[in-house]
């Protein structure tokens, strides 16, 4: 009885790991289809909400212009002894 239960549990874990691998490594269309089948339509839409809740596009909002970089010439950097 214990060996039957052990084999069943190993099979369930193996199927879960195969399913997870297919979900993560598979094409995005497969991911959306699986999420739609599981009734997770908001996750299937693929829209990631912004962390600040403002514009949902944190990459564009958080990008600073290149002129804000601080440039120090290498010759002016002192060495520690």
mmCIF file of the N, C-alpha and C atoms, coordinates in Angstrom:
data_MODEL
# 
_entry.id   MODEL 
# 
loop_
_atom_site.group_PDB 
_atom_site.id 
_atom_site.type_symbol 
_atom_site.label_atom_id 
_atom_site.label_alt_id 
_atom_site.label_comp_id 
_atom_site.label_asym_id 
_atom_site.label_entity_id 
_atom_site.label_seq_id 
_atom_site.pdbx_PDB_ins_code 
_atom_site.Cartn_x 
_atom_site.Cartn_y 
_atom_site.Cartn_z 
_atom_site.occupancy 
_atom_site.B_iso_or_equiv 
_atom_site.pdbx_formal_charge 
_atom_site.auth_seq_id 
_atom_site.auth_comp_id 
_atom_site.auth_asym_id 
_atom_site.auth_atom_id 
_atom_site.pdbx_PDB_model_num 
ATOM 1   N N  . UNK A 1 1  ? 0.820   -1.196 0.000   1.00 0.00 ? 1  UNK A N  1 
ATOM 2   C CA . UNK A 1 1  ? 0.000   0.000  0.000   1.00 0.00 ? 1  UNK A CA 1 
ATOM 3   C C  . UNK A 1 1  ? 0.862   1.257  0.000   1.00 0.00 ? 1  UNK A C  1 
ATOM 4   N N  . UNK A 1 2  ? 1.923   1.248  0.793   1.00 0.00 ? 2  UNK A N  1 
ATOM 5   C CA . UNK A 1 2  ? 2.797   2.413  0.853   1.00 0.00 ? 2  UNK A CA 1 
ATOM 6   C C  . UNK A 1 2  ? 3.529   2.645  -0.465  1.00 0.00 ? 2  UNK A C  1 
ATOM 7   N N  . UNK A 1 3  ? 3.945   1.568  -1.117  1.00 0.00 ? 3  UNK A N  1 
ATOM 8   C CA . UNK A 1 3  ? 4.637   1.733  -2.397  1.00 0.00 ? 3  UNK A CA 1 
ATOM 9   C C  . UNK A 1 3  ? 3.684   2.289  -3.458  1.00 0.00 ? 3  UNK A C  1 
ATOM 10  N N  . UNK A 1 4  ? 2.417   1.904  -3.416  1.00 0.00 ? 4  UNK A N  1 
ATOM 11  C CA . UNK A 1 4  ? 1.433   2.444  -4.363  1.00 0.00 ? 4  UNK A CA 1 
ATOM 12  C C  . UNK A 1 4  ? 1.233   3.939  -4.125  1.00 0.00 ? 4  UNK A C  1 
ATOM 13  N N  . UNK A 1 5  ? 1.131   4.337  -2.878  1.00 0.00 ? 5  UNK A N  1 
ATOM 14  C CA . UNK A 1 5  ? 0.982   5.753  -2.542  1.00 0.00 ? 5  UNK A CA 1 
ATOM 15  C C  . UNK A 1 5  ? 2.247   6.533  -2.908  1.00 0.00 ? 5  UNK A C  1 
ATOM 16  N N  . UNK A 1 6  ? 3.417   5.949  -2.645  1.00 0.00 ? 6  UNK A N  1 
ATOM 17  C CA . UNK A 1 6  ? 4.679   6.606  -3.000  1.00 0.00 ? 6  UNK A CA 1 
ATOM 18  C C  . UNK A 1 6  ? 4.780   6.809  -4.506  1.00 0.00 ? 6  UNK A C  1 
ATOM 19  N N  . UNK A 1 7  ? 4.443   5.784  -5.273  1.00 0.00 ? 7  UNK A N  1 
ATOM 20  C CA . UNK A 1 7  ? 4.504   5.886  -6.730  1.00 0.00 ? 7  UNK A CA 1 
ATOM 21  C C  . UNK A 1 7  ? 3.505   6.925  -7.253  1.00 0.00 ? 7  UNK A C  1 
ATOM 22  N N  . UNK A 1 8  ? 2.335   6.983  -6.641  1.00 0.00 ? 8  UNK A N  1 
ATOM 23  C CA . UNK A 1 8  ? 1.335   7.964  -7.047  1.00 0.00 ? 8  UNK A CA 1 
ATOM 24  C C  . UNK A 1 8  ? 1.832   9.384  -6.786  1.00 0.00 ? 8  UNK A C  1 
ATOM 25  N N  . UNK A 1 9  ? 2.397   9.617  -5.599  1.00 0.00 ? 9  UNK A N  1 
ATOM 26  C CA . UNK A 1 9  ? 2.900   10.943 -5.254  1.00 0.00 ? 9  UNK A CA 1 
ATOM 27  C C  . UNK A 1 9  ? 4.075   11.353 -6.146  1.00 0.00 ? 9  UNK A C  1 
ATOM 28  N N  . UNK A 1 10 ? 4.962   10.435 -6.449  1.00 0.00 ? 10 UNK A N  1 
ATOM 29  C CA . UNK A 1 10 ? 6.075   10.726 -7.352  1.00 0.00 ? 10 UNK A CA 1 
ATOM 30  C C  . UNK A 1 10 ? 5.549   11.072 -8.741  1.00 0.00 ? 10 UNK A C  1 
ATOM 31  N N  . UNK A 1 11 ? 4.543   10.361 -9.196  1.00 0.00 ? 11 UNK A N  1 
ATOM 32  C CA . UNK A 1 11 ? 3.946   10.653 -10.501 1.00 0.00 ? 11 UNK A CA 1 
ATOM 33  C C  . UNK A 1 11 ? 3.297   12.021 -10.547 1.00 0.00 ? 11 UNK A C  1 
ATOM 34  N N  . UNK A 1 12 ? 2.599   12.386 -9.477  1.00 0.00 ? 12 UNK A N  1 
ATOM 35  C CA . UNK A 1 12 ? 1.958   13.705 -9.417  1.00 0.00 ? 12 UNK A CA 1 
ATOM 36  C C  . UNK A 1 12 ? 3.007   14.806 -9.438  1.00 0.00 ? 12 UNK A C  1 
ATOM 37  N N  . UNK A 1 13 ? 4.068   14.643 -8.664  1.00 0.00 ? 13 UNK A N  1 
ATOM 38  C CA . UNK A 1 13 ? 5.137   15.646 -8.631  1.00 0.00 ? 13 UNK A CA 1 
ATOM 39  C C  . UNK A 1 13 ? 5.834   15.722 -9.977  1.00 0.00 ? 13 UNK A C  1 
ATOM 40  N N  . UNK A 1 14 ? 6.054   14.599 -10.623 1.00 0.00 ? 14 UNK A N  1 
ATOM 41  C CA . UNK A 1 14 ? 6.688   14.574 -11.934 1.00 0.00 ? 14 UNK A CA 1 
ATOM 42  C C  . UNK A 1 14 ? 5.825   15.285 -12.975 1.00 0.00 ? 14 UNK A C  1 
ATOM 43  N N  . UNK A 1 15 ? 4.530   15.024 -12.964 1.00 0.00 ? 15 UNK A N  1 
ATOM 44  C CA . UNK A 1 15 ? 3.631   15.708 -13.897 1.00 0.00 ? 15 UNK A CA 1 
ATOM 45  C C  . UNK A 1 15 ? 3.567   17.208 -13.622 1.00 0.00 ? 15 UNK A C  1 
ATOM 46  N N  . UNK A 1 16 ? 3.586   17.576 -12.349 1.00 0.00 ? 16 UNK A N  1 
ATOM 47  C CA . UNK A 1 16 ? 3.581   18.998 -12.006 1.00 0.00 ? 16 UNK A CA 1 
ATOM 48  C C  . UNK A 1 16 ? 4.854   19.675 -12.489 1.00 0.00 ? 16 UNK A C  1 
ATOM 49  N N  . UNK A 1 17 ? 5.991   19.029 -12.345 1.00 0.00 ? 17 UNK A N  1 
ATOM 50  C CA . UNK A 1 17 ? 7.245   19.634 -12.780 1.00 0.00 ? 17 UNK A CA 1 
ATOM 51  C C  . UNK A 1 17 ? 7.321   19.729 -14.301 1.00 0.00 ? 17 UNK A C  1 
ATOM 52  N N  . UNK A 1 18 ? 6.797   18.746 -15.011 1.00 0.00 ? 18 UNK A N  1 
ATOM 53  C CA . UNK A 1 18 ? 6.757   18.803 -16.475 1.00 0.00 ? 18 UNK A CA 1 
ATOM 54  C C  . UNK A 1 18 ? 5.826   19.922 -16.931 1.00 0.00 ? 18 UNK A C  1 
ATOM 55  N N  . UNK A 1 19 ? 4.691   20.041 -16.275 1.00 0.00 ? 19 UNK A N  1 
ATOM 56  C CA . UNK A 1 19 ? 3.757   21.116 -16.608 1.00 0.00 ? 19 UNK A CA 1 
ATOM 57  C C  . UNK A 1 19 ? 4.361   22.486 -16.357 1.00 0.00 ? 19 UNK A C  1 
ATOM 58  N N  . UNK A 1 20 ? 5.079   22.646 -15.258 1.00 0.00 ? 20 UNK A N  1 
ATOM 59  C CA . UNK A 1 20 ? 5.724   23.911 -14.945 1.00 0.00 ? 20 UNK A CA 1 
ATOM 60  C C  . UNK A 1 20 ? 6.803   24.241 -15.976 1.00 0.00 ? 20 UNK A C  1 
ATOM 61  N N  . UNK A 1 21 ? 7.588   23.237 -16.352 1.00 0.00 ? 21 UNK A N  1 
ATOM 62  C CA . UNK A 1 21 ? 8.636   23.455 -17.352 1.00 0.00 ? 21 UNK A CA 1 
ATOM 63  C C  . UNK A 1 21 ? 8.031   23.859 -18.692 1.00 0.00 ? 21 UNK A C  1 
ATOM 64  N N  . UNK A 1 22 ? 6.957   23.203 -19.096 1.00 0.00 ? 22 UNK A N  1 
ATOM 65  C CA . UNK A 1 22 ? 6.300   23.577 -20.356 1.00 0.00 ? 22 UNK A CA 1 
ATOM 66  C C  . UNK A 1 22 ? 5.721   24.980 -20.279 1.00 0.00 ? 22 UNK A C  1 
ATOM 67  N N  . UNK A 1 23 ? 5.193   25.341 -19.133 1.00 0.00 ? 23 UNK A N  1 
ATOM 68  C CA . UNK A 1 23 ? 4.610   26.667 -18.957 1.00 0.00 ? 23 UNK A CA 1 
ATOM 69  C C  . UNK A 1 23 ? 5.688   27.746 -19.040 1.00 0.00 ? 23 UNK A C  1 
ATOM 70  N N  . UNK A 1 24 ? 6.814   27.530 -18.364 1.00 0.00 ? 24 UNK A N  1 
ATOM 71  C CA . UNK A 1 24 ? 7.868   28.544 -18.325 1.00 0.00 ? 24 UNK A CA 1 
ATOM 72  C C  . UNK A 1 24 ? 8.699   28.573 -19.603 1.00 0.00 ? 24 UNK A C  1 
ATOM 73  N N  . UNK A 1 25 ? 8.983   27.432 -20.193 1.00 0.00 ? 25 UNK A N  1 
ATOM 74  C CA . UNK A 1 25 ? 9.858   27.378 -21.354 1.00 0.00 ? 25 UNK A CA 1 
ATOM 75  C C  . UNK A 1 25 ? 9.108   27.372 -22.674 1.00 0.00 ? 25 UNK A C  1 
ATOM 76  N N  . UNK A 1 26 ? 7.814   27.178 -22.625 1.00 0.00 ? 26 UNK A N  1 
ATOM 77  C CA . UNK A 1 26 ? 7.024   27.111 -23.847 1.00 0.00 ? 26 UNK A CA 1 
ATOM 78  C C  . UNK A 1 26 ? 6.749   28.479 -24.447 1.00 0.00 ? 26 UNK A C  1 
ATOM 79  N N  . UNK A 1 27 ? 6.134   28.499 -25.598 1.00 0.00 ? 27 UNK A N  1 
ATOM 80  C CA . UNK A 1 27 ? 5.816   29.771 -26.247 1.00 0.00 ? 27 UNK A CA 1 
ATOM 81  C C  . UNK A 1 27 ? 4.761   30.552 -25.464 1.00 0.00 ? 27 UNK A C  1 
ATOM 82  N N  . UNK A 1 28 ? 4.738   31.862 -25.671 1.00 0.00 ? 28 UNK A N  1 
ATOM 83  C CA . UNK A 1 28 ? 3.810   32.716 -24.927 1.00 0.00 ? 28 UNK A CA 1 
ATOM 84  C C  . UNK A 1 28 ? 2.359   32.412 -25.265 1.00 0.00 ? 28 UNK A C  1 
ATOM 85  N N  . UNK A 1 29 ? 2.094   31.994 -26.486 1.00 0.00 ? 29 UNK A N  1 
ATOM 86  C CA . UNK A 1 29 ? 0.716   31.660 -26.851 1.00 0.00 ? 29 UNK A CA 1 
ATOM 87  C C  . UNK A 1 29 ? 0.206   30.502 -26.015 1.00 0.00 ? 29 UNK A C  1 
ATOM 88  N N  . UNK A 1 30 ? 1.064   29.536 -25.747 1.00 0.00 ? 30 UNK A N  1 
ATOM 89  C CA . UNK A 1 30 ? 0.682   28.401 -24.906 1.00 0.00 ? 30 UNK A CA 1 
ATOM 90  C C  . UNK A 1 30 ? 0.388   28.883 -23.491 1.00 0.00 ? 30 UNK A C  1 
ATOM 91  N N  . UNK A 1 31 ? 1.204   29.808 -22.987 1.00 0.00 ? 31 UNK A N  1 
ATOM 92  C CA . UNK A 1 31 ? 0.983   30.362 -21.655 1.00 0.00 ? 31 UNK A CA 1 
ATOM 93  C C  . UNK A 1 31 ? -0.365  31.056 -21.556 1.00 0.00 ? 31 UNK A C  1 
ATOM 94  N N  . UNK A 1 32 ? -0.663  31.904 -22.541 1.00 0.00 ? 32 UNK A N  1 
ATOM 95  C CA . UNK A 1 32 ? -1.940  32.616 -22.537 1.00 0.00 ? 32 UNK A CA 1 
ATOM 96  C C  . UNK A 1 32 ? -3.111  31.639 -22.617 1.00 0.00 ? 32 UNK A C  1 
ATOM 97  N N  . UNK A 1 33 ? -2.954  30.605 -23.431 1.00 0.00 ? 33 UNK A N  1 
ATOM 98  C CA . UNK A 1 33 ? -4.024  29.623 -23.579 1.00 0.00 ? 33 UNK A CA 1 
ATOM 99  C C  . UNK A 1 33 ? -4.265  28.881 -22.262 1.00 0.00 ? 33 UNK A C  1 
ATOM 100 N N  . UNK A 1 34 ? -3.184  28.508 -21.581 1.00 0.00 ? 34 UNK A N  1 
ATOM 101 C CA . UNK A 1 34 ? -3.319  27.799 -20.303 1.00 0.00 ? 34 UNK A CA 1 
ATOM 102 C C  . UNK A 1 34 ? -3.979  28.705 -19.262 1.00 0.00 ? 34 UNK A C  1 
ATOM 103 N N  . UNK A 1 35 ? -3.556  29.970 -19.202 1.00 0.00 ? 35 UNK A N  1 
ATOM 104 C CA . UNK A 1 35 ? -4.138  30.884 -18.226 1.00 0.00 ? 35 UNK A CA 1 
ATOM 105 C C  . UNK A 1 35 ? -5.606  31.158 -18.531 1.00 0.00 ? 35 UNK A C  1 
ATOM 106 N N  . UNK A 1 36 ? -5.967  31.203 -19.813 1.00 0.00 ? 36 UNK A N  1 
ATOM 107 C CA . UNK A 1 36 ? -7.358  31.402 -20.178 1.00 0.00 ? 36 UNK A CA 1 
ATOM 108 C C  . UNK A 1 36 ? -8.200  30.191 -19.779 1.00 0.00 ? 36 UNK A C  1 
ATOM 109 N N  . UNK A 1 37 ? -7.642  28.994 -19.955 1.00 0.00 ? 37 UNK A N  1 
ATOM 110 C CA . UNK A 1 37 ? -8.361  27.786 -19.557 1.00 0.00 ? 37 UNK A CA 1 
ATOM 111 C C  . UNK A 1 37 ? -8.567  27.732 -18.042 1.00 0.00 ? 37 UNK A C  1 
ATOM 112 N N  . UNK A 1 38 ? -7.621  28.301 -17.303 1.00 0.00 ? 38 UNK A N  1 
ATOM 113 C CA . UNK A 1 38 ? -7.722  28.289 -15.849 1.00 0.00 ? 38 UNK A CA 1 
ATOM 114 C C  . UNK A 1 38 ? -8.525  29.475 -15.317 1.00 0.00 ? 38 UNK A C  1 
ATOM 115 N N  . UNK A 1 39 ? -9.193  30.205 -16.211 1.00 0.00 ? 39 UNK A N  1 
ATOM 116 C CA . UNK A 1 39 ? -10.047 31.348 -15.858 1.00 0.00 ? 39 UNK A CA 1 
ATOM 117 C C  . UNK A 1 39 ? -9.262  32.492 -15.248 1.00 0.00 ? 39 UNK A C  1 
ATOM 118 N N  . UNK A 1 40 ? -8.011  32.667 -15.642 1.00 0.00 ? 40 UNK A N  1 
ATOM 119 C CA . UNK A 1 40 ? -7.185  33.769 -15.160 1.00 0.00 ? 40 UNK A CA 1 
ATOM 120 C C  . UNK A 1 40 ? -6.995  34.764 -16.300 1.00 0.00 ? 40 UNK A C  1 
ATOM 121 N N  . UNK A 1 41 ? -8.054  35.424 -16.671 1.00 0.00 ? 41 UNK A N  1 
ATOM 122 C CA . UNK A 1 41 ? -8.033  36.294 -17.843 1.00 0.00 ? 41 UNK A CA 1 
ATOM 123 C C  . UNK A 1 41 ? -7.147  37.519 -17.655 1.00 0.00 ? 41 UNK A C  1 
ATOM 124 N N  . UNK A 1 42 ? -7.047  38.063 -16.436 1.00 0.00 ? 42 UNK A N  1 
ATOM 125 C CA . UNK A 1 42 ? -6.196  39.237 -16.229 1.00 0.00 ? 42 UNK A CA 1 
ATOM 126 C C  . UNK A 1 42 ? -4.720  38.879 -16.388 1.00 0.00 ? 42 UNK A C  1 
ATOM 127 N N  . UNK A 1 43 ? -4.336  37.694 -15.938 1.00 0.00 ? 43 UNK A N  1 
ATOM 128 C CA . UNK A 1 43 ? -2.952  37.263 -16.116 1.00 0.00 ? 43 UNK A CA 1 
ATOM 129 C C  . UNK A 1 43 ? -2.687  36.891 -17.564 1.00 0.00 ? 43 UNK A C  1 
ATOM 130 N N  . UNK A 1 44 ? -3.686  36.400 -18.263 1.00 0.00 ? 44 UNK A N  1 
ATOM 131 C CA . UNK A 1 44 ? -3.516  36.031 -19.664 1.00 0.00 ? 44 UNK A CA 1 
ATOM 132 C C  . UNK A 1 44 ? -3.362  37.254 -20.547 1.00 0.00 ? 44 UNK A C  1 
ATOM 133 N N  . UNK A 1 45 ? -3.881  38.387 -20.105 1.00 0.00 ? 45 UNK A N  1 
ATOM 134 C CA . UNK A 1 45 ? -3.766  39.607 -20.900 1.00 0.00 ? 45 UNK A CA 1 
ATOM 135 C C  . UNK A 1 45 ? -2.315  40.050 -20.999 1.00 0.00 ? 45 UNK A C  1 
ATOM 136 N N  . UNK A 1 46 ? -1.504  39.698 -20.024 1.00 0.00 ? 46 UNK A N  1 
ATOM 137 C CA . UNK A 1 46 ? -0.081  39.986 -20.075 1.00 0.00 ? 46 UNK A CA 1 
ATOM 138 C C  . UNK A 1 46 ? 0.274   41.412 -19.716 1.00 0.00 ? 46 UNK A C  1 
ATOM 139 N N  . UNK A 1 47 ? -0.650  42.199 -19.206 1.00 0.00 ? 47 UNK A N  1 
ATOM 140 C CA . UNK A 1 47 ? -0.374  43.576 -18.856 1.00 0.00 ? 47 UNK A CA 1 
ATOM 141 C C  . UNK A 1 47 ? 0.155   43.627 -17.429 1.00 0.00 ? 47 UNK A C  1 
ATOM 142 N N  . UNK A 1 48 ? 1.335   44.159 -17.276 1.00 0.00 ? 48 UNK A N  1 
ATOM 143 C CA . UNK A 1 48 ? 1.949   44.280 -15.968 1.00 0.00 ? 48 UNK A CA 1 
ATOM 144 C C  . UNK A 1 48 ? 1.663   45.672 -15.436 1.00 0.00 ? 48 UNK A C  1 
ATOM 145 N N  . UNK A 1 49 ? 1.152   45.741 -14.233 1.00 0.00 ? 49 UNK A N  1 
ATOM 146 C CA . UNK A 1 49 ? 0.842   47.037 -13.649 1.00 0.00 ? 49 UNK A CA 1 
ATOM 147 C C  . UNK A 1 49 ? 2.108   47.673 -13.103 1.00 0.00 ? 49 UNK A C  1 
ATOM 148 N N  . UNK A 1 50 ? 2.166   48.985 -13.182 1.00 0.00 ? 50 UNK A N  1 
ATOM 149 C CA . UNK A 1 50 ? 3.318   49.715 -12.684 1.00 0.00 ? 50 UNK A CA 1 
ATOM 150 C C  . UNK A 1 50 ? 3.407   49.649 -11.170 1.00 0.00 ? 50 UNK A C  1 
ATOM 151 N N  . UNK A 1 51 ? 4.602   49.729 -10.655 1.00 0.00 ? 51 UNK A N  1 
ATOM 152 C CA . UNK A 1 51 ? 4.805   49.642 -9.211  1.00 0.00 ? 51 UNK A CA 1 
ATOM 153 C C  . UNK A 1 51 ? 4.247   50.861 -8.488  1.00 0.00 ? 51 UNK A C  1 
ATOM 154 N N  . UNK A 1 52 ? 4.320   52.004 -9.140  1.00 0.00 ? 52 UNK A N  1 
ATOM 155 C CA . UNK A 1 52 ? 3.832   53.214 -8.476  1.00 0.00 ? 52 UNK A CA 1 
ATOM 156 C C  . UNK A 1 52 ? 2.330   53.406 -8.703  1.00 0.00 ? 52 UNK A C  1 
ATOM 157 N N  . UNK A 1 53 ? 1.744   52.672 -9.644  1.00 0.00 ? 53 UNK A N  1 
ATOM 158 C CA . UNK A 1 53 ? 0.329   52.781 -9.916  1.00 0.00 ? 53 UNK A CA 1 
ATOM 159 C C  . UNK A 1 53 ? -0.035  53.970 -10.776 1.00 0.00 ? 53 UNK A C  1 
ATOM 160 N N  . UNK A 1 54 ? 0.961   54.602 -11.358 1.00 0.00 ? 54 UNK A N  1 
ATOM 161 C CA . UNK A 1 54 ? 0.704   55.826 -12.088 1.00 0.00 ? 54 UNK A CA 1 
ATOM 162 C C  . UNK A 1 54 ? 0.414   55.586 -13.560 1.00 0.00 ? 54 UNK A C  1 
ATOM 163 N N  . UNK A 1 55 ? 1.383   55.065 -14.311 1.00 0.00 ? 55 UNK A N  1 
ATOM 164 C CA . UNK A 1 55 ? 1.204   55.011 -15.759 1.00 0.00 ? 55 UNK A CA 1 
ATOM 165 C C  . UNK A 1 55 ? 1.305   53.600 -16.334 1.00 0.00 ? 55 UNK A C  1 
ATOM 166 N N  . UNK A 1 56 ? 1.596   52.597 -15.536 1.00 0.00 ? 56 UNK A N  1 
ATOM 167 C CA . UNK A 1 56 ? 1.758   51.212 -15.973 1.00 0.00 ? 56 UNK A CA 1 
ATOM 168 C C  . UNK A 1 56 ? 2.896   51.042 -16.963 1.00 0.00 ? 56 UNK A C  1 
ATOM 169 N N  . UNK A 1 57 ? 3.827   51.958 -16.985 1.00 0.00 ? 57 UNK A N  1 
ATOM 170 C CA . UNK A 1 57 ? 4.967   51.871 -17.877 1.00 0.00 ? 57 UNK A CA 1 
ATOM 171 C C  . UNK A 1 57 ? 6.193   52.378 -17.132 1.00 0.00 ? 57 UNK A C  1 
ATOM 172 N N  . UNK A 1 58 ? 6.619   51.642 -16.136 1.00 0.00 ? 58 UNK A N  1 
ATOM 173 C CA . UNK A 1 58 ? 7.697   52.107 -15.267 1.00 0.00 ? 58 UNK A CA 1 
ATOM 174 C C  . UNK A 1 58 ? 9.015   52.275 -16.008 1.00 0.00 ? 58 UNK A C  1 
ATOM 175 N N  . UNK A 1 59 ? 9.254   51.510 -17.058 1.00 0.00 ? 59 UNK A N  1 
ATOM 176 C CA . UNK A 1 59 ? 10.495  51.639 -17.800 1.00 0.00 ? 59 UNK A CA 1 
ATOM 177 C C  . UNK A 1 59 ? 10.632  53.003 -18.430 1.00 0.00 ? 59 UNK A C  1 
ATOM 178 N N  . UNK A 1 60 ? 9.569   53.526 -19.007 1.00 0.00 ? 60 UNK A N  1 
ATOM 179 C CA . UNK A 1 60 ? 9.624   54.831 -19.657 1.00 0.00 ? 60 UNK A CA 1 
ATOM 180 C C  . UNK A 1 60 ? 9.580   55.955 -18.636 1.00 0.00 ? 60 UNK A C  1 
ATOM 181 N N  . UNK A 1 61 ? 8.849   55.779 -17.550 1.00 0.00 ? 61 UNK A N  1 
ATOM 182 C CA . UNK A 1 61 ? 8.707   56.845 -16.557 1.00 0.00 ? 61 UNK A CA 1 
ATOM 183 C C  . UNK A 1 61 ? 9.957   56.981 -15.703 1.00 0.00 ? 61 UNK A C  1 
ATOM 184 N N  . UNK A 1 62 ? 10.624  55.875 -15.425 1.00 0.00 ? 62 UNK A N  1 
ATOM 185 C CA . UNK A 1 62 ? 11.777  55.920 -14.541 1.00 0.00 ? 62 UNK A CA 1 
ATOM 186 C C  . UNK A 1 62 ? 13.069  56.240 -15.279 1.00 0.00 ? 62 UNK A C  1 
ATOM 187 N N  . UNK A 1 63 ? 13.074  56.208 -16.603 1.00 0.00 ? 63 UNK A N  1 
ATOM 188 C CA . UNK A 1 63 ? 14.285  56.474 -17.356 1.00 0.00 ? 63 UNK A CA 1 
ATOM 189 C C  . UNK A 1 63 ? 14.684  57.935 -17.219 1.00 0.00 ? 63 UNK A C  1 
ATOM 190 N N  . UNK A 1 64 ? 15.933  58.158 -16.890 1.00 0.00 ? 64 UNK A N  1 
ATOM 191 C CA . UNK A 1 64 ? 16.433  59.513 -16.753 1.00 0.00 ? 64 UNK A CA 1 
ATOM 192 C C  . UNK A 1 64 ? 17.214  59.870 -18.004 1.00 0.00 ? 64 UNK A C  1 
ATOM 193 N N  . UNK A 1 65 ? 17.220  61.126 -18.371 1.00 0.00 ? 65 UNK A N  1 
ATOM 194 C CA . UNK A 1 65 ? 17.989  61.518 -19.546 1.00 0.00 ? 65 UNK A CA 1 
ATOM 195 C C  . UNK A 1 65 ? 19.480  61.333 -19.315 1.00 0.00 ? 65 UNK A C  1 
ATOM 196 N N  . UNK A 1 66 ? 20.225  61.158 -20.392 1.00 0.00 ? 66 UNK A N  1 
ATOM 197 C CA . UNK A 1 66 ? 21.661  60.921 -20.293 1.00 0.00 ? 66 UNK A CA 1 
ATOM 198 C C  . UNK A 1 66 ? 22.393  62.122 -19.730 1.00 0.00 ? 66 UNK A C  1 
ATOM 199 N N  . UNK A 1 67 ? 21.816  63.311 -19.814 1.00 0.00 ? 67 UNK A N  1 
ATOM 200 C CA . UNK A 1 67 ? 22.483  64.506 -19.308 1.00 0.00 ? 67 UNK A CA 1 
ATOM 201 C C  . UNK A 1 67 ? 22.563  64.519 -17.788 1.00 0.00 ? 67 UNK A C  1 
ATOM 202 N N  . UNK A 1 68 ? 21.824  63.682 -17.105 1.00 0.00 ? 68 UNK A N  1 
ATOM 203 C CA . UNK A 1 68 ? 21.867  63.662 -15.646 1.00 0.00 ? 68 UNK A CA 1 
ATOM 204 C C  . UNK A 1 68 ? 23.023  62.825 -15.123 1.00 0.00 ? 68 UNK A C  1 
ATOM 205 N N  . UNK A 1 69 ? 23.812  62.199 -16.024 1.00 0.00 ? 69 UNK A N  1 
ATOM 206 C CA . UNK A 1 69 ? 24.970  61.418 -15.593 1.00 0.00 ? 69 UNK A CA 1 
ATOM 207 C C  . UNK A 1 69 ? 26.054  62.347 -15.086 1.00 0.00 ? 69 UNK A C  1 
ATOM 208 N N  . UNK A 1 70 ? 26.757  61.918 -14.071 1.00 0.00 ? 70 UNK A N  1 
ATOM 209 C CA . UNK A 1 70 ? 27.872  62.675 -13.533 1.00 0.00 ? 70 UNK A CA 1 
ATOM 210 C C  . UNK A 1 70 ? 29.137  62.091 -14.136 1.00 0.00 ? 70 UNK A C  1 
ATOM 211 N N  . UNK A 1 71 ? 29.892  62.926 -14.801 1.00 0.00 ? 71 UNK A N  1 
ATOM 212 C CA . UNK A 1 71 ? 31.112  62.460 -15.460 1.00 0.00 ? 71 UNK A CA 1 
ATOM 213 C C  . UNK A 1 71 ? 32.326  63.053 -14.752 1.00 0.00 ? 71 UNK A C  1 
ATOM 214 N N  . UNK A 1 72 ? 33.214  62.165 -14.310 1.00 0.00 ? 72 UNK A N  1 
ATOM 215 C CA . UNK A 1 72 ? 34.446  62.574 -13.642 1.00 0.00 ? 72 UNK A CA 1 
ATOM 216 C C  . UNK A 1 72 ? 35.608  62.035 -14.469 1.00 0.00 ? 72 UNK A C  1 
ATOM 217 N N  . UNK A 1 73 ? 36.525  62.905 -14.879 1.00 0.00 ? 73 UNK A N  1 
ATOM 218 C CA . UNK A 1 73 ? 37.677  62.418 -15.646 1.00 0.00 ? 73 UNK A CA 1 
ATOM 219 C C  . UNK A 1 73 ? 38.519  61.464 -14.809 1.00 0.00 ? 73 UNK A C  1 
ATOM 220 N N  . UNK A 1 74 ? 39.075  60.464 -15.468 1.00 0.00 ? 74 UNK A N  1 
ATOM 221 C CA . UNK A 1 74 ? 39.863  59.445 -14.771 1.00 0.00 ? 74 UNK A CA 1 
ATOM 222 C C  . UNK A 1 74 ? 41.076  60.073 -14.105 1.00 0.00 ? 74 UNK A C  1 
ATOM 223 N N  . UNK A 1 75 ? 41.659  61.095 -14.708 1.00 0.00 ? 75 UNK A N  1 
ATOM 224 C CA . UNK A 1 75 ? 42.856  61.735 -14.155 1.00 0.00 ? 75 UNK A CA 1 
ATOM 225 C C  . UNK A 1 75 ? 42.572  62.393 -12.808 1.00 0.00 ? 75 UNK A C  1 
ATOM 226 N N  . UNK A 1 76 ? 41.342  62.783 -12.538 1.00 0.00 ? 76 UNK A N  1 
ATOM 227 C CA . UNK A 1 76 ? 41.018  63.461 -11.285 1.00 0.00 ? 76 UNK A CA 1 
ATOM 228 C C  . UNK A 1 76 ? 40.645  62.505 -10.158 1.00 0.00 ? 76 UNK A C  1 
ATOM 229 N N  . UNK A 1 77 ? 40.562  61.223 -10.450 1.00 0.00 ? 77 UNK A N  1 
ATOM 230 C CA . UNK A 1 77 ? 40.227  60.239 -9.418  1.00 0.00 ? 77 UNK A CA 1 
ATOM 231 C C  . UNK A 1 77 ? 41.499  59.937 -8.645  1.00 0.00 ? 77 UNK A C  1 
ATOM 232 N N  . UNK A 1 78 ? 41.465  60.202 -7.345  1.00 0.00 ? 78 UNK A N  1 
ATOM 233 C CA . UNK A 1 78 ? 42.651  59.979 -6.519  1.00 0.00 ? 78 UNK A CA 1 
ATOM 234 C C  . UNK A 1 78 ? 42.807  58.518 -6.157  1.00 0.00 ? 78 UNK A C  1 
ATOM 235 N N  . UNK A 1 79 ? 44.069  58.134 -5.981  1.00 0.00 ? 79 UNK A N  1 
ATOM 236 C CA . UNK A 1 79 ? 44.344  56.749 -5.584  1.00 0.00 ? 79 UNK A CA 1 
ATOM 237 C C  . UNK A 1 79 ? 44.513  56.689 -4.075  1.00 0.00 ? 79 UNK A C  1 
ATOM 238 N N  . UNK A 1 80 ? 44.045  55.606 -3.506  1.00 0.00 ? 80 UNK A N  1 
ATOM 239 C CA . UNK A 1 80 ? 44.242  55.405 -2.066  1.00 0.00 ? 80 UNK A CA 1 
ATOM 240 C C  . UNK A 1 80 ? 45.529  54.635 -1.847  1.00 0.00 ? 80 UNK A C  1 
ATOM 241 N N  . UNK A 1 81 ? 46.272  55.047 -0.868  1.00 0.00 ? 81 UNK A N  1 
ATOM 242 C CA . UNK A 1 81 ? 47.538  54.356 -0.573  1.00 0.00 ? 81 UNK A CA 1 
ATOM 243 C C  . UNK A 1 81 ? 47.393  53.417 0.580   1.00 0.00 ? 81 UNK A C  1 
# 
